[in-house]
Amino acid sequence: MNSSVFRLPPIKTCHLRFNQSRRDEIICWLKAHADWTHAVTLTMHCSANNHEINKEQVARRCRLFLNRINRRIYKRGTKRKGFRIASVAFAGDGAYGDHPHVHLALQKPPDMTTEGFDRLLKEMATTTKGIGQQFDIKSYRDEGWLGYMVDHGFHGLMEQLTFTAVCPKH
């Protein structure tokens, strides 16, 4: 999907340990792209026969999660006019490489309540195929979440899940 407006090269954790200024630059850049409201972690189910899940499968599952949210909020405007919430995502494997998960920062639509958006996120996390029963949805408080995402996103920025918000004019 080439509709991403973010054009950063993939970020690897090992490189970040040696380049603190690059890490801070990325966090500042991400912070400037939206007024983030939610910090979300989604854990993936194992595939059939307990085969490992690759990065493309993780991205597909998360794209489905975000698409379902956008369609619920913006209905046909998602497809016709490209309406969507702002999102940024980093993928990780866990400490032993066997725990695929994605850290996201999301921006709720301006005309939606925080409680309503929380309910929608929980509903989509529990009903989206391939996303495990382990998920964490919290309010975004500060750029510490972006730092955590960058530091623990072993596979780096997932461009196909990173967008600025496009919403109807109010």
Backbone torsions as a table, in degrees:
resi	resn	phi	psi	omega
1	MET	NA	118.5	-176.2
2	ASN	-100.3	18.2	-178.3
3	SER	-86.8	3.6	179.0
4	SER	-67.6	139.3	177.9
5	VAL	-96.5	-9.3	177.9
6	PHE	-88.9	131.4	-178.2
7	ARG	-126.7	60.5	176.4
8	LEU	-102.0	145.8	174.8
9	PRO	-68.1	157.6	178.0
10	PRO	-54.4	144.5	-178.3
11	ILE	-108.0	129.1	177.6
12	LYS	-110.7	137.3	-177.5
13	THR	-56.9	-41.9	-176.7
14	CYS	-61.4	-33.8	178.3
15	HIS	-72.1	-33.1	-177.0
16	LEU	-68.0	-31.9	-179.6
17	ARG	-62.3	-28.5	-177.8
18	PHE	-96.9	-6.8	-175.2
19	ASN	-137.6	76.8	-177.9
20	GLN	-62.5	-36.3	-179.0
21	SER	-66.5	-36.5	177.1
22	ARG	-64.7	-42.1	177.7
23	ARG	-59.4	-48.3	-179.2
24	ASP	-64.4	-36.2	177.7
25	GLU	-64.4	-42.3	179.4
26	ILE	-65.3	-44.6	179.6
27	ILE	-61.5	-44.7	178.6
28	CYS	-61.9	-42.8	-179.6
29	TRP	-63.5	-44.8	178.9
30	LEU	-65.9	-39.9	-179.8
31	LYS	-61.5	-34.0	-177.1
32	ALA	-76.7	-12.6	-174.7
33	HIS	-87.6	-11.5	178.7
34	ALA	-165.7	162.3	170.4
35	ASP	-94.5	81.8	-174.4
36	TRP	-57.5	137.6	-179.5
37	THR	-119.7	-21.7	-175.2
38	HIS	-136.0	140.6	174.1
39	ALA	-111.9	122.4	-172.9
40	VAL	-129.8	138.4	171.3
41	THR	-123.2	126.2	178.1
42	LEU	-115.8	128.4	177.7
43	THR	-103.2	140.3	-176.1
44	MET	-92.5	144.4	170.3
45	HIS	-70.1	151.9	170.3
46	CYS	-68.2	152.1	177.6
47	SER	-78.1	178.1	179.5
48	ALA	-55.9	143.3	-179.9
49	ASN	62.9	21.7	178.4
50	ASN	56.5	31.2	174.6
51	HIS	-72.4	151.2	178.4
52	GLU	-63.6	151.5	179.0
53	ILE	-101.4	126.4	-179.8
54	ASN	-88.0	171.3	-175.4
55	LYS	-60.8	-35.4	179.8
56	GLU	-66.6	-38.9	177.8
57	GLN	-66.7	-40.2	177.0
58	VAL	-61.2	-46.6	179.8
59	ALA	-61.8	-41.1	-179.6
60	ARG	-62.6	-43.8	-179.9
61	ARG	-64.7	-41.8	179.8
62	CYS	-71.3	-34.9	176.1
63	ARG	-62.7	-41.1	176.5
64	LEU	-61.8	-44.1	177.5
65	PHE	-56.2	-50.6	-179.1
66	LEU	-67.8	-39.7	178.8
67	ASN	-62.6	-40.3	178.7
68	ARG	-64.7	-39.5	177.2
69	ILE	-63.4	-48.6	-179.0
70	ASN	-61.8	-41.5	179.4
71	ARG	-66.4	-35.9	179.4
72	ARG	-67.0	-39.6	-176.6
73	ILE	-78.9	-48.6	-170.8
74	TYR	-105.6	2.1	177.7
75	LYS	52.3	-127.5	-177.6
76	ARG	-72.1	-17.2	178.9
77	GLY	-64.0	-20.8	177.8
78	THR	-63.6	-46.8	-178.4
79	LYS	-83.2	-43.7	-175.0
80	ARG	-71.9	-41.0	-173.3
81	LYS	-119.3	-0.4	177.9
82	GLY	74.9	23.5	178.7
83	PHE	-65.9	141.0	178.7
84	ARG	-166.1	160.5	174.8
85	ILE	-83.1	159.8	175.5
86	ALA	-76.7	139.6	178.7
87	SER	-151.1	151.0	171.5
88	VAL	-141.7	140.9	-174.3
89	ALA	-139.5	142.5	173.8
90	PHE	-129.3	135.6	-178.8
91	ALA	-99.9	145.7	177.0
92	GLY	-139.0	165.2	-179.2
93	ASP	-114.0	-6.2	-175.3
94	GLY	87.8	172.5	-174.4
95	ALA	-61.3	-32.7	-176.6
96	TYR	-110.2	9.7	177.8
97	GLY	76.0	14.9	-176.3
98	ASP	-124.3	21.0	-174.7
99	HIS	-134.0	69.7	-176.9
100	PRO	-63.8	130.0	-179.6
101	HIS	-153.7	165.3	179.9
102	VAL	-132.2	133.7	173.5
103	HIS	-100.1	130.1	-179.9
104	LEU	-126.5	148.4	165.2
105	ALA	-115.4	131.0	-176.9
106	LEU	-128.1	152.5	175.3
107	GLN	-116.2	120.5	178.8
108	LYS	-69.0	152.8	175.8
109	PRO	-62.4	147.2	-176.7
110	PRO	-62.5	-26.6	-177.0
111	ASP	-96.2	12.4	-179.5
112	MET	-114.0	142.2	178.4
113	THR	-75.5	157.1	177.6
114	THR	-61.9	-42.4	-179.5
115	GLU	-63.9	-41.8	178.2
116	GLY	-63.8	-40.8	178.9
117	PHE	-69.0	-39.4	175.6
118	ASP	-57.1	-47.4	179.8
119	ARG	-61.2	-42.6	179.8
120	LEU	-63.1	-45.3	179.0
121	LEU	-60.4	-44.2	179.6
122	LYS	-63.8	-42.2	178.9
123	GLU	-62.1	-46.4	-178.8
124	MET	-67.7	-35.0	178.7
125	ALA	-67.0	-34.9	-178.4
126	THR	-84.8	-16.9	-176.1
127	THR	-113.8	-4.0	179.2
128	THR	-82.9	125.4	-176.8
129	LYS	-60.1	131.7	175.9
130	GLY	95.2	-15.7	177.7
131	ILE	-89.9	129.8	-176.3
132	GLY	-72.0	175.3	179.6
133	GLN	-76.7	-8.4	176.1
134	GLN	-91.6	114.9	173.4
135	PHE	-151.0	156.2	-178.2
136	ASP	-135.4	125.5	-179.8
137	ILE	-125.5	119.8	-179.3
138	LYS	-134.5	163.5	172.5
139	SER	-72.9	139.2	175.6
140	TYR	-78.2	124.0	-177.1
141	ARG	-106.5	-39.6	-177.1
142	ASP	-159.4	179.3	-176.1
143	GLU	-71.2	0.1	173.9
144	GLY	-58.8	-34.0	177.9
145	TRP	-66.7	-40.9	177.9
146	LEU	-63.0	-40.7	177.4
147	GLY	-62.0	-42.8	177.7
148	TYR	-61.7	-44.2	179.5
149	MET	-59.8	-47.0	-178.7
150	VAL	-64.0	-44.5	-177.4
151	ASP	-67.6	-36.4	-175.1
152	HIS	-103.2	4.2	177.8
153	GLY	-86.6	80.0	-174.0
154	PHE	-55.6	-39.7	-179.8
155	HIS	-84.8	-6.9	176.5
156	GLY	86.9	-172.5	-179.2
157	LEU	-60.9	133.3	177.0
158	MET	-99.4	93.9	-175.5
159	GLU	-57.3	-35.4	-177.1
160	GLN	-71.0	-5.3	177.9
161	LEU	-119.3	13.3	-173.9
162	THR	-117.4	116.0	-175.5
163	PHE	-141.7	153.3	165.9
164	THR	-87.0	161.2	-178.2
165	ALA	-73.0	141.0	170.7
166	VAL	-131.2	114.2	-177.2
167	CYS	-139.4	163.2	179.9
168	PRO	-62.4	150.5	177.1
169	LYS	-70.8	143.1	-178.5
170	HIS	-101.9	NA	NA
